[in-house]
Amino acid sequence: MSRRGERKKGEMDENEMWSEIRHRRIRTNGIEMHVAEIGSPTCPLVLLLHGFPELWFSWRHQMVRIAEHGYHVVAPDMRGYGDTESPADSFSYTILHLLGDLIGLLDDFDREKAFVVGHDWGAEVGWRLGLMRPDRVKALVCLSVPFRARFPGEKPTETFARMLGDGFHVSQFQEPGRAEKAFARYDYYTVMKKFLSIRKPDLIAPPGVELIDFLETPSSLPAWITEEEIQYFASKFQKSGFTAP
């Protein structure tokens, strides 16, 4: 893989490659899912699963480079995110629903197996896809979130609450309307700026403090993201809201 700013002969730059990213909607598991793709459909398939609060757009750089190496790369907006449908029923977001979405996606592309890469919440989904449908996974790469076995007789959300307390973001998100009420104190751009420029290794607020209030609003952005890119995320979450994600 060439380094940024160094191109091999005949190699397109990243902006040229971004123009090659295609967008479409597919019907899968009862919803319409927006997917971004690049590369030839005849090449091996790489499926990229984003985390929270992210979108297919989180993979834009990786999509370009992976396709450049001879793969067909597909990055969906996961159920409830971006331009993918958001069912109103909260029980429509179980891990089985999410896995069903991905199996339907693979079927739509007429692929028996894919290389699966997940980050954050996408890693959790990736681990379960590998466990429950290994027949559809050629290889699995998970970033940020290691595999965790469930404690017998205890829901994962109960485990998080017991081990990390009420300040952990997953714990705060369990109470209907709580996170939305806290997020509403800020505009969408600020919410996304707080999350997407995190320099801290964790998402745990002190006792009695809402996570979104605990996260800093940086005066300057880190090198990995621009104001325009944050605005893109903000515009999509303004459309979908945060409840489904």
Helices and strands as residue ranges (DSSP letters): H 14-18, E 22-28, E 31-38, E 45-49, G 56-59, H 60-68, E 72-76, G 90-93, H 95-108, E 114-119, H 121-132, G 134-136, E 137-143, H 156-164, H 169-172, H 178-183, H 188-196, H 211-214, H 227-240
